[in-house]
Amino acid sequence: MRPGLPVRYDRSLVSEGSEQTALAELLATISDRRIRRKVQKLLQLGEEAVRALGELDAALYLREDGEDQLQIVSDAVLSHFRRLLEYLAMVAPAAAAGGAGGSDEVELELGGGAAAPAPRGSGPIRPSGIIAHRQRSDEDRWGALAAEMDTLQYGLSSELGEFDRRFSVALKHDRREQAVRDLNDATTALMDGVFAVMTTVYECFLGHAEPERMVPGHRDTLGKALAVRRALAELRREVRALNRSIQDRATPPPVAEASYRRVVEAVVGFIERDVFLYLRSDTRRDFHDFRDCLASGTAARNRLDCEGFDKYLDSLAFVSQRGVLIKHDTDLKARISADLGRALTYAAVVPEIACEVIEQAFVRGERLSGLNDAIDDVVQRWSLLSADQRADPAEAVALGRELLELVQQAQRPAPAAEGDFL
């Protein structure tokens, strides 16, 4: 790490309980001490990379001269990630040397939604990694991990190389704002890549992975992402409703001005919330610019600015394309769909049990808040039902069927979005 730039590791990213238990469980399955040491080092380097990448704001924005030292900040927050890549490069050749057959090119989905080609004949990468059973030898499991690391190392190296190129060009031409955006994008995507590396280790050696429990930082990252999505959705709906009256020329001026003042209050209130600090730094800057513009104006003079803010909030719908949210949403939608499918099928036979399952599906649906306005609406309508209404098959089945249809629609692939918000 470059001297002169104190990068403080955020210990809140690490939960010393469940992750240490998960690590101990993993290491206990490895009898070969040499392999155990390598696995432990791989996870340690991953944890250090997560911590350092999470320090971007502290290094860039909480220091008075942070933005004047972009290259030093970049070197600092990416230093541990580069060490992880160096170690992956030592692990990966074992797979390449094996001469495994397969297609000439596969794709690795990175955090920002971009796909990087991964040649070397490493074979297709499965979404859940290699399902390795404890009965397999340590050498077999390490070989499976090395094959996965070969693909991950290539994809992450490509992502880092592309960042280095863009960042260098931006600094050379004194495009500081672009350099800051590139650095933000890179740290977000690369952190998702580190999560993928650490999750794959658990999948290869245990046969399964629970990122929220096993991977340091993953729980906090997911929690922050969910909080941001929910808060942005609430703000977007409020501003949209108020902006309609502001844009309607038939609205009496006093009413339009009152709506405009409420928009300003909503922006100021959002900026003052803790969740605002979870936004990516350049997104926070955009909000500050909108606040300053709107707070000094009126409905008549700033009608177009208000419309622009409304559209800007719409543009933030891509927040759900963050890697940690994609996995969460995909698993949750599959679970809701499966549970509701069974409950609705047997509702006439076992109505009490069906109503209980439907209620649990709506509890899970609440965790999708902000993903889809239609899903949020049906979940909201369910929350307004009394206990007796929820236990009434006629009420429960009707809303349950509506939720099932919406979740199934949401399971269909959507066009990939660029960028991220954390």
N, C-alpha and C positions, 0 to 999 in steps of 0.2 A: 504494500500500500504506500502511496506517496506520502512523504512527511508533510506536516503542517496542516493536514485536514483531519480533524478529529471526527471519526465516524462512530457514533454511539449505537451499539446494538440494542434493539428494542426487545427487552426480555418479555414483554407482554405477548410476543409472537410465540413463545414457547410455553406449553403447558407441561410442567414437570411430572404430572401424574400419569395420565393415560399413555402419553408417548413413550415414557421410560418403560412402562409395563409392556407396551407393544414391542419395543426394541428388545427387551429381555426375552420375550416370547419368541421373537425371530431368531436371535442368536442361540437360544437353547436348542434349536432344531439343527444347528450346524456343528458337527463333531470335528471336522477338519479345522484345526486352529489357523492354518494359513488362509483358508477361504473365509473363516469367521473374521479375521483381522481385516481382510480386504472389503468385506461387506460393511463392517463397522466404519471403516474409513470412508467408504463411498457415502454412507448416510451422514457421517459427520461433515463431510465437505458440502453435501447438499444442504444441511441445516445452516452452515455458515454462509452459504450463498443466499439463502432465503433471508437471513438476518441483514446481510449487507445490502441486498437489493431493496429491502424495506426501509432503508435509511436515506432514500433519495431526498425526501423533503427536508430532513434534518441537515443534510449536507448542502442542499441547493438553496433553500428558501429561509431557513432559520439562522443562517449565517449572513452577516451584513454584506460580505463580499462573495457570497456563494455563486451568484450568476456571473461574476467577473472571472471565475475560475472554472469554467465549464469542463475543460479538459481534465483538470485535477479531480473534480467531482466525478466525472465519468470513470476515470481510472480507479477511484476509491470504491464506488458502489459496485463496479463490475469485477473488481480484483478477485473476489472469492469465487465468482462464477467462472472466471478464466481458469482458476485452479481446479475446479470441478471438471471442466472440459479437458484439461490436461490429463486428469486421472481417467476420465472416460476413454480418452484416446489410447491409454495403455490397456484398458479392459477390452475395448472393441476389437483390436487386431486378432484376438483369439478366435472370434467368430469368422472374420474374413479369411483367416488362414485355413479354416475348416473346409472351405470350398463348397459351402452349402448351395444347393441349386435353388432356382426360383426365378421370378420375373426380374427383368433388368432394372426396373424402377418401381418404387412404391412412393406413397406420399405420407408425410408426417404433418398432422394438423397442429399448428402452433397456437399460442394464446390469442393472437390477434385475428385468427381465422385464416391466415395465409398458409398455403401448403408448400412444403419444401420437398423437392425430389430427393430420393435416397437410393442411389444405385448401390452396387456392390453385391447384388444377388442375395440380399439378406432375407428375402421373402416378405410376404405381407405382414404388416403389423396389426395385431388384433386389438380391438378397443380395450379389452380387459387384460392385455398382456398374455403371457404364457401361463397356463394353469399348471403349476408344478405341485406335485404331491410330496408330502414329507417322506414317503417311502422311497422316493428317488434318491440316488446318491448325491453327496455334496457336489461332486464333479459334474454330474448331469445338470443339476440346478444352476451351478455357476456357468456352465456352458449355455444354458437357456438364457440366463441373464446377459451374458456377453453378447449373444445374438441380438437381443433387444437393445442393448446399449450401443451397438454398432449403428443402428438406425437413428436412435435418439441423438447420439453424438454428432452424426452427420447433419441432421436437421438443425440442431441448436448451433452448431458451428456456422452453418450457412446463415442462420438468423443473425448471429453476432457479427459475422463478416459483412453482411449487408448494412447493419447498423454502423459499423466502423466506417464504411465507405460514405454513407449519407452524412454522418456526423462530421467527418473530416471535411467534406465539401462545404457543409454549412458554415463551419468555423473559418475555413479558408476565405469564404466570400462574406464573412462577417454577418451571416444571417443567424443571429443569436436566438431569435424566437423559434426558428425552424430547428435549430440544434437542441433547444430545450424540449420541443415536442418529440423529436427523434429519441432523445434520452428517456423521456417518459414512456413512450411506446415500447422501447426496447426492454426497460426494466419490468414492465407489466408482462410482456410476452415471455421473457426469459424466466420470470418467476414461475409462470405456469409450466414452463419446460422443466424446471427443477422439481416441481411437484410431480410431474410425469415420471421423472427418473426415480424418485424415492418411492412412488407408488408401485412402479414396476419391480423394484427390489422385493417388496413384500409379496407381490403376486407370484414372482418366480420361486420364492422360497417357502411361502405359506400356502399358496394356491388362492389367496384372496387378499384384498386390501380394503381398509376402511380409512380413507384419507383424513377424515375429520378426527379420527382417534389416533392415527399412526404417524402422520406427517406434521412436524412442528410448523406452525404458522398457517397450515391449511384451514384450521377451524376459524381462526380470526379473520383470515382473508375471505372465507365464505360468508361469515357473519356480517362483515362490513359490506360485502357486495350485495347481500340481501337487504340490508338496511338502506343502502343507497338507492337500490331499485325501488323499494317501497316508497321512500321519501320523494323521489323524483316523480313517481306516478301520481302521488297525492298532489304535489305542486302543479304538475302538468294539468290535471283535471280541474283544479281550482282556477288556474290562470285561463284555461280554455273557456270555462263558463263565463268568467268576468270579461274576457276579451270580446266575446260575442256582442255584448251590449255596447262595448266601446267602439267596435267597428260598425255597428248598425247606425246609419245616419238618422234613423227615426227615433233613436233614443234621446230623451230630453237631456240637455247638457249637464244639469246637476246630477242626474242618475249616472251618466257616463263618467263624470268626474269622480263620483263616489266609487264606482267600479275600478277606476284607474288607481285611486288611493289604496284600495284593497289589494290590487296587484303589487304595488310598491311594498305594502306591509308584508305580503306573502314572500316576496323576494328577500326582504330584510330579515324576516323571521327564519327563513330557510338558511341563510348565511350564518345566523347566530346559533344554529343547532349543531350538536356534536357531529352529526352525520356528515355535515358539510366538509369536515376535515378529512373524511375518507375519500373525497373526490380527488381525481388527479389534479395536480397543481395548475396546469394550464386551463382546465375546466373551471377551477375556482376563480381564476383570473377573469374568465369570460363572465361569470356571475357578478363579480365585482364591477365589471364594466357596465353590464346591464343595470345593476342597482344604481350606479352613479348617474347614468343617463336618464333613467326613469324617475329617480327621486327629485331631480331638478326640473322636471317638466310638468306638463298638464295633459289631460286627455285629448284636448283639441290640437295641441302642438306636437305631441309625441304618439299620435295614433299609429303611425307606421312602425315606430320603435317597439310599441307594445305588441303589434302583430309579429314583428321580427322575433321578439322574445318567445312568443307562443310557438312559432315555428322552430326556434332553437330547442325548446323543450321536447318537441316532437322528434327532433333529430337525435336526441339522447336515448331513443328506444333501442339503439344498438348495445346498450349496457348488458343485455342478456347474452351477448355473444362472448362474454368473458369466459375463459376456459373453465374456471372453477364453478361458474353458474351453469354452464352447459351440462356438465356431468350431474350436478345436483338436480337440475330441471328434468333431464332425461330419465334419471332413475325414479324421480317422484311421479312424473307423468305415467310411466310404465306401471308403477305400483297402483296408482289411483285407477287407471284403466282396467287393470286385472281385477282389483277388488270390486269395483263397481259392476264390471261385467258379470261376475259371479253373483253378486248381491241382487242385481236386477233380474237375473235368470230365475232365481229361487225365491223371489220376494213373495209370490203367492203361496208358496209352500211353508216357508219359515219367516213370516213377516217381521217378527221381533229381532231375529238375528240379522236380517237384511237391513233393518233400520239402524242397527248398531254399526254395521259395516259402512253404510252410507255416511253416517255421522263421522266416522274415522276418516273417510275419504275427504270430507269437507275440512277436517282438521289439517290434513296434508295439503289440501288445496290452498289453504291460507298461506302456506309457505311459498306458493307461487306468486304471491302478491307483487303486482307491478309488471308481470310478464305479459299479461293479456287483459285488456279492459273487460272483455266479455266474461272471462273466468272470474275476475274480481267482482263483477256485478252479481253473478249467481252465488258466489261465496258470501257476499254481503247480504243478499236476500235470505240465505240460510241462517246467518247469524242473528237475524231479526225474528226468527221463529221461536216460539215458546217450546219448552220441553215436551209438552203434550203434542204440539204440531210436529216436532221432529220424530216422535214415536208413532205418528199416524202414517201408515204405509202409503196412503194416497198422496200426502204432502211430500214425504221423503222420496218416494220413487220418482215423482215428477221432476223434482229438482235434481235428484241423483242422475236421472237420464240426461238432463240438460248439461250437467257437469261432464258426464262421460262423453257426450258428443263434442263439447268444446275442447276437452283434453285430447281426444283423438285427432281433432283438427290441428291442434297445436303440436302434435307429434310428427306431423308431416314436415319434411325438411324445408327450411326457409333459406333464402339467399344469404350467403355469408356477408357479414358487415365488417367494415374496416375500422380500426381504432379500438380504443378502450377508454375507460373512465377512471380507473384507479392507478 
